[in-house]
Amino acid sequence: MKISVRTTGLPLCRAALPGRAVRTMATAAVAAATHVSSGSSSPMSMPPRLFNVRAAQNARLPVQPASPPRQPTTTTITPQSQTHPLMPPGYIATTATLPTFTIPSVILPTPSHHLLAKSIISAFRRDGIIQIAQSPLQQRLCKEAMAASKKFFALPPEKKAACVDERSYGGYIASGEEVTDGIADYSEIFTITRDFAKTDSRVKAGWPCHGPVPWPENGGMRETMMRYKTELGEEGKRLVRLVEMGLGLEEGELGRWIGDDGKQGEGGWHHARVLRFPPRNKTNGKGKEGRGIGSHTDYGLLVISAQDEVGGLFIRRPSREERFANWEESAAGLREEEEGWVFVPPVGGTHTVILGDMMQYLTRNYLTATPHKVGLNTRERFAFAYFHEPSFQAVLKPLNGGVIPTDLDDSRKKDKGVHYGTHFTNMFIRNYPERITTKRLLAEGRYGLLERPELRTIGAVPTTTTVEKSV
């Protein structure tokens, strides 16, 4: 099998104010980014006090470094008077130069696929993000999804506002409705959650976050988005297998928390978000400046994203000095205004992939969730993000084996696990405190259902419909 390396983007450089010297780095680690050229207790009526928004920076975690030692580099000093031309105005950041991996359509236990898997793990630990080439099918589906996105967001406000469901968090999120670290974000979003009919037993039983996706009438948006989401789900499976292989785990050790093998229910709590970011001087339809999305980490295993040609994405690389555990203390707003951010310029024909909270938890911080934020640019920007998640019912426990460090912290040996459904629900309650879904969930006391055994056993079905009359 042919082995090749392709890199994209601009040289890694520190963007600075005019007249200041900056540092550029030509990293020898690119050689490691080889890719294969081939054809993813007791019920409570209300949630606990959710989070101290700044305490995440001091969270106590195992001492295992979040990233390996840096590879040797060559360094030169070069004057730099401007930021990257696609970077939103007002930001100072380095610019990512990412290798582009090509993911095979079938993952096999061959030496070349093991090399690919280890290179991906190294890239995640070094950069916090990887870039993968889209297949021709994915390029077509991405283009169709972007077109459908623009068509939806161009609808009159009243038509978009009608796309809200009181049971799920699916549907339309208006500019300014999402809150990160207590501050409004000005992204417009359509969330594609798991789509359950109102007659589904889980919906009738009042399970939190379970309900239909309130698609807009006509226009074909549902069919277009679901084709793309389904394809990204297949890529997510391959990426999970590569992560297992790169970590030295047996096949299925990560996948079992998802249920994608069909043996445990219907698979993971996979969902997607269609995003529009307004121009920086026209946020929420008003002539004022704002931000796209504040600093945060995502909730599950991995996120596969596509962005148009307008830049806006920033990430933070893994660092042993930066500790956070979003399932314990909120990472929202993490180092929002501090130095150390990396701009990820858009590269046509690629997806970017970052890791979420549960990947960090499962691997005992060997892999860490990637803090990221979105800045508003001088014109509107569109993006699509797919989230490959554990089962809503999974109670995850840290993994053992392979390169994952042994946990020597006695307090964490008593860890009872993280229930993904509760983690997901907490995050959405935090981000959408005024949404009808949140208010109804809390008013009806359904948060306590998350403690029920059937909601903590992958593949289980409701044993009661006691809240049916109120749903």
N, C-alpha and C positions, 0 to 999 in steps of 0.2 A: 504494500500500500504506500502511496506517495506521501511523504512528509514534507510540509512546507510551512513557511512563516510569512504572515502578512501583517504589517502595522499600518495604522491609520491615524489621522489627527495631526496636530502640530507638535513641535518639540515641547517637552515639559518646561514651562517657564513661569517665573514669578511675575505676575502682572503688578505693576506698581505705579505710583504717582509720577508725573513727568519729572525727568531729571534725576531720578534715583537709579542706582545700579541694581541690577537684578541678577539672579543666578539661574543658569540653564543647566539641565542635567541630561546627559545622553546615557541612559541606563543600560548596563550590560544584561539586565534581567530579561530584556526582550527575547533573548535567545531561548529562555525557558518557556516562552509562550508559544510553543509549537502547536500547530493545529493540523488535523487530519483532513486532507482534501478528499471528500467522499460525498456521493450522492444524495429531545428533554426529560355532710354532717348535718348540719341542720339548715332547713330552708330559711332564707332571709327574704323579707318583703321589699327591701331596698338594698342597693349595692353598698359595699363598704365605702368609707371615705377614700375617694379614688387615689389621689396622688398629691404629693408635695412636688410642685413642678420643677424645682431646681435641685432637689436632693439626689437626682440621678447622677449628677457629676461626682458624687462622693459615695456611690453605691459600693458595698464591699463584695468583691468577687474573688475567685481563686487567683493566685498569682501567676498562672500561666500566661505568657505574653500573648496578646491578641494578634501579633504579626511577627514573622520571622525576622532575623537580622537583615538589614539592607544588603543588597548585592553591591560589590564594588562599583563605583561610578567614576566617570570622568567629569570634571567640573570646569566651566569657564565663566567669566564674568562679562556680561553683555549689557550695554545700555538699553533701556526699554522705556519708551515714552507713552505707549498705548497698551490697553488691555487687548485681549483677543477680539477681533472684529465682530464676532457673534455674541460676545458676552453682554448681558444686560448692563446698561449704564449704572454707574455708582458702585460697582462691585470690584473688589481687589481679590484675586485668587490666582493660584497656579492653574495651568491648563493641562488636562489629561492627554497623554499619548497612549492609546490602548491597542494591544494586539487584537486582531480579529480571529476568533476561533470558528472553524466550521464543524458543526456537530453532525456526526453520521446519523443516517436514518434508523439504524439498528446498532445498539451498543453490544459489543462482543468482548469476551475475556481474552483479547489478543494483546500482544506487547504494545502495539501502536495505540490502542484505545486506553491501555493503562497509562501510557506516557501522556496522552491527551488529558486524562482525568487528573493526573498529578500536576500537570501544567495549569489546569483550571484552578485547582486548590491553591497553588502557589500564587496565582494572580489574585484570587479573592483575598488571601492573607496579606498581599503586598498593596493592592490598590483598592480593595473593597468593592470592586465592580469589574465585570468582564463585558466584552463586546463580541457578539456572535453574528455571523453572516446569515441573512434571511435567504431562504430557498426561493426559487421563482414563484412558487405558490404563495408563500408568505408575503412576498413583495406585492403580489396582486391583491391578496386579502387585506393587507395593511392599507394600500391605496384606496380600496373600496370603503374600508372602515373610516378612514380620514374624511372621505367625501361625505359619508353618511353623518359623521360627526358635525361637519360644517352645516349641513342641511338642518340637523336638529337644533343646533344652537342659534340658527337664524330664525327659528320660529318665534311668533309673538310671545311675550312673557306669560300671558295667561295659558297658552297651550303647553308651555314647558312646566309651569307651576302645577298643572293638572296631573303630571306624571309623578305622583308621590303615593306611597303605600303606607298604611298605618301599622302594618305588621312587620314588614321587612325594612331594611335600610336601602332597598333598591330604589332606582329612579333618580329624579332631578334634584340637584343641590344648587341653589342659587348663589351667585357671587356674594360673598360676605357671610354666608350661612355657616360655613365650616370654620371652626375655631381651633387654633393651635397655640397652646400655652397662653390661653386667654385673649389672643389677638385674632381678629377676623382675617381669613384668607380670601383673596379675590378671584380664585379660580371658580369657573363654572364646571359642574361635574354631572355626569350621568353614571350611576353605579349599577352594574349588572351583577346582582347577587344570585345565589341559587334560586331557581324559579319554581316555587311550589304553588300548586292550585289551592284555592280557598277550601276545597273539599279534602285536601290532604290531611291525614290523621294528625300529623305534627302541627299543622296550622290550627286545626280544630282544638287541639290540646293546648294551644297557646304557647308553644315553644318560642322563646325569645329569638328574634331575627328571622324567623321562618315565615315566608309569605311570598306572594307573587311579585314579579318585576313589573312595574306599571309602565309598559311600553307605550310610546306615542301611537296614535291611530294612523294606520296606513303608512306609506312611505318606505316600507321594507327595512326599517332600521333593525328590527329584531333579527331577521334572517341574516343580514350582513354582519352584524356584530357577533352573532352566535357562531357563524362559520369561522371567523377569525379567532374567537375565544376557544373554540374546540381545537383548532390547529395548534394554538399556543399551549393548550393542555397536553397535547401529545409531545410537544417539545419539552414541557415541564417534566414529564415522566423520564425522558431521556437524560435531562440534566440531573435529576435526582439520582438516577443510576450512576452517572459519572461522578457525582459527589460521593456516593457510597464507595465507588471503586477508588477514587483518589484518597479517601480517608482510610482505606484498608478494611472496610466493613464488608460483611457478607451481603449478598443481594437481598433486598427486602428489609434491611434493618431500619432504613429511613422510610421506605415505602409503606411499611406496615401501619404507620401512624396515619396514613392517608386513606388506605383501603382501595387504592386504584387497581388492585389485582382482582377485584370483584368478589373476593372471599369475605370481605367485611363491609357490608353495606354498599353504598353508592359512590364511594370515593370522597375526595377532600372537599373542603369548603371553598372551592375555587371560585373566584369572582374577578371582575374586571372594572376598570374605571375609564370612561371617556372624558377627556379634559379639554377645556378651552381656557386660555389665559388671556385676559384683555390687555391692550396696550397700557403701559405703566401710567400714563396721564389720563386714562379714562376708566378707572376702576369703578365697578358697580354702576356704570353708566354716568358717572359723575366726573367732573374735571379735577381729580385729585390723584396723588400718587399712592401706591400701596404695594403689597407683595403678592406673589402667587400662592405659595404654600410655605409655612414656616418650618424650621428645622424639626425633624422627627425621624423615627425609625418605623418600618412597616412590621406587620404583626406575625406573619407566618413563616414559610420556609424560604421562598424565593420569589422575586418579582421580575417579570420580563416586560420591557417597555419599548415603545417606539416613539420617536419625536419627529416633528416636521423640521424644516430647515431653519426655523427661528430658535436661537439658543435660549436656555433658561435654567438648565439643571446643574446643581452643585452637590458634591458629595464630600465626606470626610474620610480619609484613609484610616485603616486600622492603626491604633496607637496604644501602646502599653500604658501611656499616661492618661488616657481618656477611658474612664470606666463608667458603664451604665448597664442597667438591666430593666428594660421597659416593662417587663411583666411584674416587677416589684415596685419600682418608682418610675414615674413618668420621665421619658426622655424628650418630651415635647419642649421645644425651645433650646435644646442642647447647643450651647456655644454659638448661638445664632449670630452674634455680632463679633465673634472672636476671629483671629487669624486661623489659617490652616485649611480653608475651603479650596476645593478643586473644581474647576469648571469642566463640564463634559460637553464638548461641542458636538452638534449633530453630525452624523456621518450617514449618508444615504445607503440604503440596502442593508442596514444592521439593526439588531436589537441590543439593548443594554440589559444586563442582569445584575441585580443586587440581592443581598441576603436579608432575611427578616429575623424577628425576635426568636422564633421557635428554632431556627437553625442554630442560633447562638446558644440557646438553652440546651438543646439536644447534644451539641458538641462541646459542652462545658467551656465555652468561650474560645475554642480553637479556631472556629469561624465566628465572626461577629456581625451582627446586624449593621447595615451601613447607614449612618445619619445622612440625610439629604434634605434639600430645600429647593424651591423654585423661585427665581426672580422674574419680575415682569420686564419685558423688553419694549422696544419702541413700537412694535406692532403685535397684533394678536398671534398667539401660538397655540398649536393643537398637539395633543399627545394621547397615547393609549397605554394603559398599564394593566397587565394580567398578573394575578396573585395565585400562586400554586401553594395551597394550604393543607394543613392537616385536616382530618375529619373534625367537624364541629363537636363531636362526642368524645374525641380523644383526650385522655389524661396522659400527657407526655411525661416520660422519665428520661434523664440524661443517659446517653449511650456509653457503652464501654467497648474497648477493643480498638484495633488499628492504631492510628496515630493520636486518637483522642486521649488527652491527659487523664490520669487517675485523679479522682477528686479526694484530696486529703483533708478537706475542711469538714470537721465533725458535724457542724451545724447543717451542712448541705447533705450529709449522709441521711439525715432525717427528712429530707425533701419529699413531700407527698406528691409531687408532680405539679404540672400546670395543665389545667383544663382549658383546652383551646376555645371552646364555646364561651366560657366566662371571660377569657382574655379578649376575644373579639368583641363581645358585648360591651365590656368596660371601655374599650377604645372608642367605640362608636357613641356611647353615652357621653364620653368626655368631649369628643369632637363635635357632637350635634346636640347640645343640651336643650335647645329650644325646638327641636324637630318633633312633629306629632308622634313619630314612632317611639321616641324616648319618653315623652310624657305619658303615652298610653301604657307602655311597658311598665313604668314605675307605678302609675296610678292603679293598675290592675293587679299589682303585686306579683307579676310573673317572673321577676328577676330571681325569686327564690326557687323557681323550677329548675334552674341550672344545677342545683344540688341533687336532683332526683337521679336514681341509679340509671334509668333508661337514657338520660341525657349525658351520661358518663360511660356508656358502653357502646363501642362502635358497632353500628348496624342494628341496635335495639329500636323498638317501635314504642309508641306511647302505650301506657298501661291505664290511662285515665283520660277522660275528656271533660274534667270538672270545670274548666274555664270556657268550654265551648260556647255557653250562652253569652259570654261577655266579649267574644271575639268577632 
